[in-house]
Amino acid sequence: MMRKNQENSIAIFDFYLGGHHIEYLHHIYMNAIDDVEISYTFILPNNFDKFGGKMSWPKTNNVHFIFYELDDKYVRSLKSFEKARMLSKILKKFVDETGINDIVLIETMVFMPYLPLYLRGKDINIRSILYHLPLFSENLSLKNKAYNQMNFWLLANAPCFKKICLLNSMEAVEFYNTKFKTKRFSFIPDPYIPIKCDKIPSAIREELGISTSKKVFIHFGGLTRRKGTLEILDALFLLDKENLKNMTFVFAGRVIEDIKEEFYDKIGHLKDKVQIIVFDQFCDYSLFAEICMIANYIIIPYRNTSQSSGVCSYAAQFKVPLIGTNQGLLGEIIKSNQLGMVIDDISPIGVAEAINNCRNAIISDVKAMNYIARSTPKEFCQKLL
């Protein structure tokens, strides 16, 4: 049951709509439709249609949108402190204008450490999501450790924060609540989208020109440097050409600008060695369902391992083994839920070796079902709201 403030209004604020942000916003929106006693105000950048245009947003009288101008490229170019100050100032402006004191943030740390300063003296209740968990980060510098310590102290003590939802890690919840002597940190699941595909795998393979004898490896979501997209391509240069004839690699998701040229240059050199299919676009759920239906393996050699990944839920739903890093929170999720195979080396050499040994990647049907049972959008919204 959702808590209500005195105005029965909740504002959901976000500054970025790519990746999981738009998915989480959509979960909250669909939940709001059934929660007619609460007025929801979504305060979002004015490029909403670019990201949310392919999703269904049924009209309802208790949900309203406020769109504001924000130069996404400029925001990304800012250093962390400059960005935090700018976004905190924007949020304060809307708090003052709307008078809503119950705020939901889709991301937390990007506002730190300035948000508590901008909202000091105000009767504000913030509930927010925390993705990057330093508890699972290795080799942090003293500067970064001090920065994280300061921010977590503020999250645990600043009066504007009501609940900080740590994504997919009960271990982190217990650690930070104990460390800062609080109950403010709570668990929230990484929600999965219950999607399905009416096509049969053989028909999908035929449409994509993939023979039934080939093993299909997929890598999807935002295609970026930190997700190991280029390492996968570099690994293919190291594999035997005869083995590659029996494999197909599918990349689905927008190729981020800073790797686009390098990404397509590598594919150009590989085109005579191995079948590679690219969907360089915002991918709707039906496409994700189709490629998961034909996939034998999902490759996620992510560099940033201190956070969860929605890909784990797709793997669990479609029973497709993951090949991913052994490190951090992501490694713990794969291992504890038996969602596939973990590797210590996510360099091109390590990824190539993992592809050669992919038969060792096995998923547990029982564990997979348990994982998605506690990761529904309904559970997500109940924990957050």
Backbone hydrogen bonds in HBPLUS format (Angstrom, degrees):
<---DONOR---> <-ACCEPTOR-->    atom                        ^
c    i                          cat <-CA-CA->   ^        H-A-AA   ^      H-
h    n   atom  resd res      DA  || num        DHA   H-A  angle D-A-AA Bond
n    s   type  num  typ     dist DA aas  dist angle  dist       angle   num
A0008-ASN N   A0005-ASN O   2.95 MM   3  5.15 156.5  2.00 110.5 118.2     1
A0039-SER N   A0008-ASN O   2.86 MM  31  6.21 170.9  1.87 156.4 158.9     2
A0010-ILE N   A0039-SER O   2.86 MM  29  6.29 156.7  1.91 162.0 167.4     3
A0041-THR N   A0010-ILE O   2.87 MM  31  6.26 155.7  1.92 158.0 163.5     4
A0011-ALA N   A0102-ASP O   2.94 MM  91  6.31 165.4  1.96 163.5 168.1     5
A0104-VAL N   A0011-ALA O   2.80 MM  93  6.16 154.6  1.86 162.7 167.8     6
A0012-ILE N   A0041-THR O   2.81 MM  29  6.15 159.2  1.85 149.7 155.8     7
A0043-ILE N   A0012-ILE O   2.79 MM  31  5.99 168.7  1.80 157.8 161.7     8
A0013-PHE N   A0104-VAL O   2.95 MM  91  6.26 162.4  1.98 171.3 176.2     9
A0014-ASP N   A0043-ILE O   3.15 MM  29  6.58 155.3  2.22 170.2 169.3    10
A0021-HIS N   A0018-GLY O   3.12 MM   3  5.74 138.0  2.30 145.8 143.3    11
A0024-TYR N   A0020-HIS O   2.88 MM   4  6.08 164.0  1.91 158.5 161.2    12
A0025-LEU N   A0021-HIS O   2.97 MM   4  6.21 161.6  2.00 153.1 158.5    13
A0026-HIS N   A0022-ILE O   2.98 MM   4  6.08 149.2  2.08 138.6 146.8    14
A0027-HIS N   A0023-GLU O   2.99 MM   4  6.34 152.6  2.07 148.5 155.7    15
A0028-ILE N   A0024-TYR O   3.07 MM   4  6.38 163.1  2.10 151.6 155.1    16
A0029-TYR N   A0025-LEU O   2.91 MM   4  6.13 154.9  1.97 145.7 153.2    17
A0030-MET N   A0026-HIS O   2.92 MM   4  6.12 169.4  1.93 155.6 157.3    18
A0031-ASN N   A0027-HIS O   3.00 MM   4  6.19 149.0  2.09 145.0 154.0    19
A0032-ALA N   A0028-ILE O   2.87 MM   4  6.07 145.3  1.99 143.2 153.2    20
A0032-ALA N   A0029-TYR O   3.01 MM   3  4.97 116.4  2.42  92.8 108.9    21
A0033-ILE N   A0029-TYR O   3.21 MM   4  6.57 139.7  2.38 148.2 157.5    22
A0034-ASP N   A0031-ASN O   3.23 MM   3  5.78 137.8  2.42 109.6 118.5    23
A0035-ASP N   A0032-ALA O   2.94 MM   3  4.85 152.5  2.01 102.3 111.3    24
A0038-ILE N   A0035-ASP O   3.12 MM   3  5.96 167.4  2.14 125.0 129.0    25
A0040-TYR N   A0062-ASN O   2.76 MM  22  6.12 167.7  1.78 169.4 170.2    26
A0064-HIS N   A0040-TYR O   2.84 MM  24  6.23 151.9  1.91 153.5 163.0    27
A0042-PHE N   A0064-HIS O   2.81 MM  22  6.22 164.0  1.83 164.0 162.4    28
A0066-ILE N   A0042-PHE O   2.79 MM  24  6.09 159.2  1.83 162.9 161.1    29
A0044-LEU N   A0066-ILE O   2.91 MM  22  6.35 151.0  1.99 160.7 169.6    30
A0068-TYR N   A0044-LEU O   2.97 MM  24  6.31 149.1  2.07 145.7 154.6    31
A0046-ASN N   A0068-TYR O   2.90 MM  22  5.35 128.3  2.17 149.5 145.9    32
A0050-LYS N   A0047-ASN O   3.08 MM   3  5.54 135.0  2.29 110.3 121.8    33
A0051-PHE N   A0048-PHE O   3.06 MM   3  5.59 135.8  2.26 111.8 122.2    34
A0052-GLY N   A0048-PHE O   2.72 MM   4  5.71 172.7  1.73 172.3 172.7    35
A0053-GLY N   A0049-ASP O   2.99 MM   4  4.54 132.6  2.22 120.3 123.0    36
A0055-MET N   A0052-GLY O   3.09 MM   3  5.45 164.6  2.12 115.6 120.0    37
A0063-VAL N   A0060-THR O   3.47 MM   3  5.93 168.7  2.48 116.6 116.9    38
A0075-VAL N   A0071-ASP O   2.97 MM   4  6.27 162.3  2.00 159.1 164.2    39
A0076-ARG N   A0072-ASP O   3.01 MM   4  6.24 159.7  2.05 150.0 155.3    40
A0077-SER N   A0073-LYS O   3.11 MM   4  6.27 134.3  2.33 136.0 147.5    41
A0077-SER N   A0074-TYR O   3.04 MM   3  5.09 129.4  2.30  95.9 110.0    42
A0078-LEU N   A0075-VAL O   3.19 MM   3  5.42 152.1  2.27 104.4 112.5    43
A0083-LYS N   A0079-LYS O   2.87 MM   4  6.06 162.7  1.90 164.4 170.3    44
A0084-ALA N   A0080-SER O   2.92 MM   4  6.05 159.6  1.96 146.2 152.0    45
A0085-ARG N   A0081-PHE O   3.02 MM   4  6.18 159.4  2.07 145.5 150.6    46
A0086-MET N   A0082-GLU O   3.02 MM   4  6.18 162.8  2.05 147.2 152.0    47
A0087-LEU N   A0083-LYS O   2.93 MM   4  6.08 174.0  1.93 159.0 160.3    48
A0088-SER N   A0084-ALA O   2.98 MM   4  5.93 153.7  2.05 141.8 149.7    49
A0089-LYS N   A0085-ARG O   3.04 MM   4  6.15 151.4  2.13 142.4 149.9    50
A0090-ILE N   A0086-MET O   3.06 MM   4  6.38 154.0  2.13 145.7 152.8    51
A0091-LEU N   A0087-LEU O   2.95 MM   4  6.16 165.3  1.97 150.1 153.7    52
A0092-LYS N   A0088-SER O   2.96 MM   4  6.13 161.0  2.00 146.4 151.7    53
A0093-LYS N   A0089-LYS O   3.08 MM   4  6.29 152.3  2.16 144.0 151.0    54
A0094-PHE N   A0090-ILE O   3.24 MM   4  6.65 154.7  2.31 149.9 155.1    55
A0095-VAL N   A0091-LEU O   2.92 MM   4  6.21 151.8  2.00 152.0 161.0    56
A0096-ASP N   A0092-LYS O   2.93 MM   4  6.14 161.5  1.96 152.9 157.0    57
A0097-GLU N   A0093-LYS O   2.97 MM   4  6.19 150.8  2.06 141.7 150.4    58
A0098-THR N   A0094-PHE O   2.87 MM   4  5.83 164.4  1.90 148.0 151.5    59
A0099-GLY N   A0095-VAL O   3.01 MM   4  5.62 148.0  2.11 137.6 145.9    60
A0125-ASN N   A0101-ASN O   2.76 MM  24  6.04 166.8  1.78 176.7 178.2    61
A0103-ILE N   A0125-ASN O   2.89 MM  22  6.09 161.3  1.92 153.4 159.7    62
A0127-ARG N   A0103-ILE O   2.89 MM  24  6.31 159.0  1.93 160.3 167.0    63
A0105-LEU N   A0127-ARG O   2.94 MM  22  6.36 155.7  1.99 148.4 156.3    64
A0111-PHE N   A0108-THR O   3.04 MM   3  6.06 172.1  2.04 134.3 136.7    65
A0112-MET N   A0109-MET O   3.01 MM   3  5.12 155.2  2.07 107.0 114.9    66
A0115-LEU N   A0111-PHE O   3.15 MM   4  5.60 154.6  2.21 145.9 151.5    67
A0117-LEU N   A0114-TYR O   2.88 MM   3  5.29 127.3  2.16 112.2 127.0    68
A0118-TYR N   A0114-TYR O   3.05 MM   4  6.34 156.7  2.11 157.7 165.2    69
A0119-LEU N   A0115-LEU O   3.01 MM   4  6.16 145.1  2.14 153.1 162.6    70
A0120-ARG N   A0117-LEU O   3.43 MM   3  5.21 167.0  2.45  99.3 102.5    71
A0122-LYS N   A0119-LEU O   3.14 MM   3  5.65 155.3  2.20 137.9 137.8    72
A0124-ILE N   A0122-LYS O   3.03 MM   2  5.60 124.6  2.35 106.8  91.1    73
A0126-ILE N   A0160-CYS O   2.81 MM  34  5.94 142.1  1.95 153.4 165.7    74
A0162-LYS N   A0126-ILE O   2.77 MM  36  5.29 163.4  1.80 139.4 144.9    75
A0163-LYS N   A0126-ILE O   3.22 MM  37  6.68 161.9  2.26 146.4 148.8    76
A0128-SER N   A0163-LYS O   3.08 MM  35  6.59 154.1  2.15 155.4 162.4    77
A0165-CYS N   A0128-SER O   2.76 MM  37  5.98 172.1  1.77 169.9 167.5    78
A0130-LEU N   A0165-CYS O   2.79 MM  35  5.93 158.3  1.84 162.5 158.3    79
A0167-LEU N   A0130-LEU O   3.09 MM  37  6.07 170.2  2.10 166.5 163.5    80
A0133-LEU N   A0306-SER O   2.85 MM 173  5.25 168.1  1.86 141.9 146.0    81
A0136-PHE N   A0133-LEU O   2.95 MM   3  5.95 163.3  1.98 132.5 135.1    82
A0137-SER N   A0134-PRO O   2.93 MM   3  4.86 167.1  1.95 108.7 112.3    83
A0145-LYS N   A0141-SER O   2.92 MM   4  6.19 156.9  1.97 152.4 159.6    84
A0146-ALA N   A0142-LEU O   2.94 MM   4  6.11 157.6  1.99 146.9 152.4    85
A0147-TYR N   A0143-LYS O   2.95 MM   4  6.16 153.9  2.02 144.2 152.1    86
A0148-ASN N   A0144-ASN O   2.88 MM   4  6.06 161.8  1.91 149.7 153.9    87
A0149-GLN N   A0145-LYS O   2.92 MM   4  6.06 157.7  1.97 145.5 152.2    88
A0150-MET N   A0146-ALA O   2.98 MM   4  6.18 160.6  2.02 148.5 152.9    89
A0151-ASN N   A0147-TYR O   3.07 MM   4  6.31 165.3  2.09 149.1 153.0    90
A0152-PHE N   A0148-ASN O   2.89 MM   4  6.04 165.2  1.91 155.5 159.3    91
A0153-TRP N   A0149-GLN O   3.01 MM   4  6.11 150.4  2.10 142.7 151.0    92
A0154-LEU N   A0150-MET O   3.05 MM   4  6.34 155.6  2.11 147.5 153.8    93
A0155-LEU N   A0151-ASN O   2.89 MM   4  6.19 157.7  1.94 148.4 154.9    94
A0156-ALA N   A0152-PHE O   2.94 MM   4  6.08 147.2  2.05 141.6 149.9    95
A0157-ASN N   A0153-TRP O   2.98 MM   4  6.07 129.6  2.24 140.2 153.4    96
A0157-ASN N   A0154-LEU O   3.19 MM   3  5.12 134.0  2.42  94.2 106.5    97
A0158-ALA N   A0154-LEU O   2.73 MM   4  5.14 163.8  1.76 143.4 147.9    98
A0161-PHE N   A0158-ALA O   3.26 MM   3  6.05 162.0  2.29 123.1 127.2    99
A0164-ILE N   A0184-ARG O   3.04 MM  20  6.07 169.5  2.05 144.8 146.7   100
A0186-SER N   A0164-ILE O   2.90 MM  22  6.15 160.0  1.94 151.9 153.9   101
A0166-LEU N   A0186-SER O   2.75 MM  20  6.03 159.3  1.79 173.1 177.4   102
A0188-ILE N   A0166-LEU O   3.15 MM  22  5.88 145.7  2.27 149.1 141.3   103
A0168-ASN N   A0188-ILE O   2.82 MM  20  5.86 170.6  1.83 160.6 163.8   104
A0173-VAL N   A0169-SER O   3.32 MM   4  6.58 154.8  2.38 137.5 144.2   105
A0174-GLU N   A0170-MET O   3.01 MM   4  6.26 167.7  2.03 156.1 157.4   106
A0175-PHE N   A0171-GLU O   3.01 MM   4  6.17 155.4  2.07 143.4 150.9   107
A0176-TYR N   A0172-ALA O   2.94 MM   4  6.08 175.8  1.94 158.9 158.4   108
A0177-ASN N   A0173-VAL O   3.00 MM   4  6.03 160.0  2.04 150.1 156.4   109
A0178-THR N   A0174-GLU O   3.08 MM   4  6.02 154.5  2.15 139.2 146.1   110
A0179-LYS N   A0175-PHE O   2.90 MM   4  6.05 162.1  1.93 148.7 154.5   111
A0180-PHE N   A0176-TYR O   3.02 MM   4  5.97 162.1  2.05 144.6 148.4   112
A0182-THR N   A0177-ASN O   3.02 MM   5  4.89 157.4  2.07 134.8 142.2   113
A0181-LYS N   A0178-THR O   3.39 MM   3  5.04 159.6  2.43  95.3 101.1   114
A0192-TYR N   A0375-SER O   2.83 MM 183  6.00 150.6  1.92 169.9 173.5   115
A0195-ILE N   A0193-ILE O   2.77 MM   2  5.67 112.8  2.22 120.1 102.7   116
A0203-ALA N   A0200-ILE O   2.96 MM   3  5.47 127.5  2.24 113.6 126.8   117
A0204-ILE N   A0200-ILE O   3.20 MM   4  6.58 153.8  2.27 152.5 160.4   118
A0205-ARG N   A0201-PRO O   2.90 MM   4  6.16 165.4  1.92 158.5 162.3   119
A0206-GLU N   A0202-SER O   3.00 MM   4  6.14 153.3  2.07 139.0 146.4   120
A0207-GLU N   A0203-ALA O   3.00 MM   4  6.25 155.9  2.06 145.0 150.8   121
A0208-LEU N   A0204-ILE O   3.05 MM   4  6.31 150.1  2.15 148.6 156.5   122
A0209-GLY N   A0205-ARG O   2.88 MM   4  5.91 110.9  2.36 138.9 156.2   123
A0210-ILE N   A0205-ARG O   2.80 MM   5  4.81 169.4  1.81 144.4 144.8   124
A0209-GLY N   A0206-GLU O   3.20 MM   3  4.99 150.9  2.29  95.6 104.3   125
A0214-LYS N   A0211-SER O   3.25 MM   3  5.77 165.1  2.28 114.4 118.8   126
A0215-LYS N   A0246-ASN O   2.92 MM  31  6.34 162.3  1.95 154.8 151.0   127
A0248-THR N   A0215-LYS O   2.85 MM  33  6.22 146.4  1.96 163.6 164.7   128
A0296-ASN N   A0216-VAL O   2.84 MM  80  5.23 168.8  1.85 142.3 146.1   129
A0297-TYR N   A0216-VAL O   3.18 MM  81  6.57 151.7  2.26 159.2 159.9   130
A0217-PHE N   A0248-THR O   2.85 MM  31  6.20 166.9  1.87 168.4 172.2   131
A0250-VAL N   A0217-PHE O   2.85 MM  33  6.26 161.9  1.88 159.6 165.7   132
A0218-ILE N   A0297-TYR O   2.96 MM  79  6.43 159.5  2.00 150.8 156.5   133
A0299-ILE N   A0218-ILE O   2.94 MM  81  6.20 159.3  1.98 160.1 166.9   134
A0219-HIS N   A0250-VAL O   2.89 MM  31  6.28 149.4  1.99 166.6 173.9   135
A0252-ALA N   A0219-HIS O   3.07 MM  33  6.48 156.0  2.13 142.5 149.7   136
A0221-GLY N   A0252-ALA O   2.89 MM  31  6.35 140.8  2.04 158.0 168.0   137
A0223-LEU N   A0254-ARG O   2.95 MM  31  5.91 162.4  1.98 146.5 150.6   138
A0256-ILE N   A0223-LEU O   3.02 MM  33  5.98 172.4  2.03 154.8 157.0   139
A0227-LYS N   A0224-THR O   3.35 MM   3  5.38 144.5  2.48  95.5 105.2   140
A0228-GLY N   A0225-ARG O   3.12 MM   3  5.53 162.6  2.15 114.7 117.5   141
A0303-ARG N   A0226-ARG O   2.72 MM  77  5.12 174.6  1.72 156.9 158.6   142
A0232-ILE N   A0228-GLY O   3.16 MM   4  6.45 147.6  2.27 150.2 157.1   143
A0233-LEU N   A0229-THR O   3.45 MM   4  6.84 160.0  2.49 143.6 147.6   144
A0234-ASP N   A0230-LEU O   2.87 MM   4  6.13 162.5  1.90 152.4 157.7   145
A0235-ALA N   A0231-GLU O   2.88 MM   4  6.00 143.4  2.01 140.1 149.8   146
A0236-LEU N   A0232-ILE O   3.25 MM   4  6.60 139.1  2.43 141.9 151.6   147
A0236-LEU N   A0233-LEU O   3.08 MM   3  5.27 130.1  2.34  99.1 112.0   148
A0237-PHE N   A0234-ASP O   3.23 MM   3  5.46 135.9  2.44 100.4 111.2   149
A0238-LEU N   A0235-ALA O   2.97 MM   3  5.31 144.8  2.10 105.8 116.3   150
A0239-LEU N   A0236-LEU O   3.31 MM   3  5.27 155.7  2.37  99.9 106.9   151
A0243-ASN N   A0240-ASP O   3.12 MM   3  5.36 120.5  2.49 101.5 115.5   152
A0244-LEU N   A0240-ASP O   3.03 MM   4  6.36 154.3  2.10 151.7 159.6   153
A0245-LYS N   A0241-LYS O   3.25 MM   4  6.50 132.9  2.49 137.9 148.1   154
A0246-ASN N   A0243-ASN O   3.00 MM   3  5.60 156.1  2.06 114.0 121.3   155
A0247-MET N   A0244-LEU O   3.05 MM   3  5.11 160.3  2.09 114.6 114.2   156
A0249-PHE N   A0275-GLN O   3.02 MM  26  6.47 163.6  2.05 156.8 160.9   157
A0277-ILE N   A0249-PHE O   2.89 MM  28  6.31 161.7  1.92 157.4 163.2   158
A0251-PHE N   A0277-ILE O   2.84 MM  26  6.24 164.1  1.86 165.7 170.8   159
A0279-PHE N   A0251-PHE O   2.76 MM  28  6.18 158.7  1.81 161.4 167.8   160
A0253-GLY N   A0279-PHE O   2.83 MM  26  5.98 179.6  1.83 160.4 160.6   161
A0259-ILE N   A0256-ILE O   3.05 MM   3  5.95 166.9  2.07 129.5 133.6   162
A0260-LYS N   A0257-GLU O   3.25 MM   3  5.05 149.7  2.34  98.4 107.2   163
A0263-PHE N   A0259-ILE O   2.75 MM   4  5.80 159.4  1.79 161.9 169.1   164
A0264-TYR N   A0260-LYS O   3.06 MM   4  6.27 170.6  2.07 157.3 157.3   165
A0265-ASP N   A0261-GLU O   3.02 MM   4  6.11 144.7  2.15 141.5 151.9   166
A0266-LYS N   A0262-GLU O   3.04 MM   4  6.23 159.4  2.08 149.6 153.5   167
A0267-ILE N   A0263-PHE O   3.14 MM   4  6.43 159.0  2.19 145.9 152.1   168
A0268-GLY N   A0264-TYR O   2.94 MM   4  6.03 151.0  2.03 138.3 146.0   169
A0269-HIS N   A0265-ASP O   3.25 MM   4  6.58 145.1  2.37 141.1 149.0   170
A0269-HIS N   A0266-LYS O   3.12 MM   3  5.22 122.9  2.46  96.7 110.5   171
A0270-LEU N   A0266-LYS O   3.06 MM   4  6.31 127.5  2.34 139.9 154.6   172
A0270-LEU N   A0267-ILE O   3.05 MM   3  4.95 135.0  2.26  94.6 107.8   173
A0271-LYS N   A0267-ILE O   3.02 MM   4  5.96 122.8  2.36 149.9 161.4   174
A0273-LYS N   A0270-LEU O   2.80 MM   3  5.25 159.1  1.84 121.1 128.4   175
A0274-VAL N   A0270-LEU O   3.15 MM   4  6.25 155.1  2.22 168.7 175.5   176
A0281-GLN N   A0279-PHE O   2.98 MM   2  5.62 125.0  2.29 108.6  92.7   177
A0287-LEU N   A0284-ASP O   3.16 MM   3  5.65 128.6  2.44 108.0 119.4   178
A0288-PHE N   A0284-ASP O   3.29 MM   4  6.68 162.2  2.32 150.9 155.7   179
A0289-ALA N   A0285-TYR O   2.86 MM   4  6.08 158.1  1.91 150.1 156.3   180
A0290-GLU N   A0286-SER O   3.02 MM   4  6.24 153.8  2.09 140.5 147.2   181
A0291-ILE N   A0287-LEU O   3.02 MM   4  6.32 167.4  2.04 160.4 161.7   182
A0292-CYS N   A0288-PHE O   2.97 MM   4  6.07 152.6  2.05 147.0 155.1   183
A0293-MET N   A0289-ALA O   2.94 MM   4  6.06 143.4  2.07 142.6 152.5   184
A0295-ALA N   A0291-ILE O   3.07 MM   4  6.00 118.4  2.47 135.1 150.2   185
A0295-ALA N   A0292-CYS O   3.34 MM   3  4.98 145.2  2.47  91.0 100.8   186
A0298-ILE N   A0321-PRO O   2.99 MM  23  6.30 155.9  2.05 157.3 161.6   187
A0323-ILE N   A0298-ILE O   2.78 MM  25  6.09 145.1  1.90 164.1 164.6   188
A0300-ILE N   A0323-ILE O   2.85 MM  23  6.06 171.7  1.86 152.5 154.3   189
A0329-LEU N   A0305-THR O   2.80 MM  24  5.87 120.0  2.16 150.0 164.1   190
A0330-LEU N   A0305-THR O   3.36 MM  25  5.40 161.9  2.40 136.2 141.2   191
A0312-CYS N   A0309-SER O   3.14 MM   3  5.89 154.0  2.21 117.1 122.3   192
A0313-SER N   A0310-GLY O   3.06 MM   3  5.49 133.3  2.29 107.1 118.0   193
A0315-ALA N   A0311-VAL O   2.96 MM   4  6.26 161.7  1.99 155.8 160.7   194
A0316-ALA N   A0312-CYS O   2.97 MM   4  6.22 155.9  2.03 143.8 150.3   195
A0317-GLN N   A0313-SER O   2.86 MM   4  6.01 159.1  1.90 147.5 153.4   196
A0318-PHE N   A0314-TYR O   2.99 MM   4  6.09 164.9  2.01 153.8 156.6   197
A0319-LYS N   A0315-ALA O   2.84 MM   4  5.49 109.4  2.34 135.3 150.1   198
A0320-VAL N   A0315-ALA O   2.96 MM   5  4.77 148.5  2.06 132.9 140.3   199
A0322-LEU N   A0339-LEU O   2.83 MM  17  5.97 162.0  1.86 141.8 148.1   200
A0341-MET N   A0322-LEU O   2.76 MM  19  6.06 160.2  1.80 166.1 162.5   201
A0324-GLY N   A0341-MET O   3.00 MM  17  6.47 160.1  2.04 162.1 166.6   202
A0343-ILE N   A0324-GLY O   2.83 MM  19  6.14 141.1  1.98 148.4 160.2   203
A0326-ASN N   A0343-ILE O   2.92 MM  17  5.13 133.8  2.13 142.8 134.6   204
A0331-GLY N   A0327-GLN O   2.98 MM   4  4.85 147.8  2.08 140.8 139.2   205
A0332-GLU N   A0328-GLY O   3.13 MM   4  6.45 154.6  2.20 145.6 152.9   206
A0333-ILE N   A0329-LEU O   2.93 MM   4  6.22 155.2  1.99 155.0 161.3   207
A0334-ILE N   A0330-LEU O   3.11 MM   4  6.38 164.4  2.14 151.4 154.7   208
A0335-LYS N   A0331-GLY O   2.98 MM   4  6.15 166.4  2.00 151.6 155.5   209
A0336-SER N   A0332-GLU O   2.81 MM   4  5.77 167.8  1.83 152.1 156.0   210
A0337-ASN N   A0333-ILE O   3.16 MM   4  5.93 146.1  2.28 138.6 146.0   211
A0339-LEU N   A0334-ILE O   2.93 MM   5  4.90 163.3  1.96 142.3 147.7   212
A0338-GLN N   A0335-LYS O   3.18 MM   3  4.99 159.4  2.23 100.3 106.4   213
A0364-SER N   A0338-GLN O   2.93 MM  26  5.55 161.2  1.96 164.9 166.7   214
A0350-GLY N   A0347-SER O   3.00 MM   3  5.16 111.0  2.50 102.4 118.3   215
A0351-VAL N   A0347-SER O   2.88 MM   4  6.13 163.3  1.90 164.1 169.5   216
A0352-ALA N   A0348-PRO O   2.89 MM   4  5.94 157.4  1.94 142.6 149.1   217
A0353-GLU N   A0349-ILE O   3.03 MM   4  6.26 157.3  2.09 146.3 152.1   218
A0354-ALA N   A0350-GLY O   2.98 MM   4  6.20 151.9  2.06 142.8 150.7   219
A0355-ILE N   A0351-VAL O   2.93 MM   4  6.22 153.4  2.00 150.1 156.8   220
A0356-ASN N   A0352-ALA O   3.05 MM   4  6.32 157.0  2.11 146.8 153.0   221
A0357-ASN N   A0353-GLU O   3.00 MM   4  6.23 136.6  2.19 139.3 151.3   222
A0358-CYS N   A0355-ILE O   3.31 MM   3  4.94 155.7  2.37 108.4 105.3   223
A0360-ASN N   A0357-ASN O   3.00 MM   3  6.01 170.6  2.01 130.4 133.5   224
A0361-ALA N   A0358-CYS O   2.90 MM   3  5.41 166.1  1.92 119.1 123.7   225
A0368-ALA N   A0364-SER O   2.87 MM   4  5.95 156.4  1.92 151.6 159.0   226
A0369-MET N   A0365-ASP O   3.02 MM   4  6.20 157.2  2.07 146.5 151.5   227
A0370-ASN N   A0366-VAL O   3.06 MM   4  6.34 156.0  2.12 148.3 155.1   228
A0371-TYR N   A0367-LYS O   2.92 MM   4  6.12 147.8  2.02 144.3 153.3   229
A0372-ILE N   A0368-ALA O   3.15 MM   4  6.50 162.6  2.18 154.0 155.8   230
A0373-ALA N   A0369-MET O   3.01 MM   4  6.06 142.6  2.16 141.3 151.9   231
A0375-SER N   A0372-ILE O   3.11 MM   3  4.77 162.3  2.14  99.8 104.0   232
A0380-PHE N   A0376-THR O   3.02 MM   4  6.32 160.6  2.06 152.8 158.7   233
A0381-CYS N   A0377-PRO O   2.94 MM   4  6.17 164.1  1.96 152.0 154.6   234
A0382-GLN N   A0378-LYS O   2.98 MM   4  6.15 159.3  2.03 149.3 155.4   235
A0383-LYS N   A0379-GLU O   3.02 MM   4  6.18 156.6  2.08 149.6 155.1   236
A0384-LEU N   A0380-PHE O   3.06 MM   4  6.26 152.9  2.13 147.1 154.8   237
A0385-LEU N   A0381-CYS O   2.79 MM   4  5.64 168.6  1.80 152.3 156.4   238
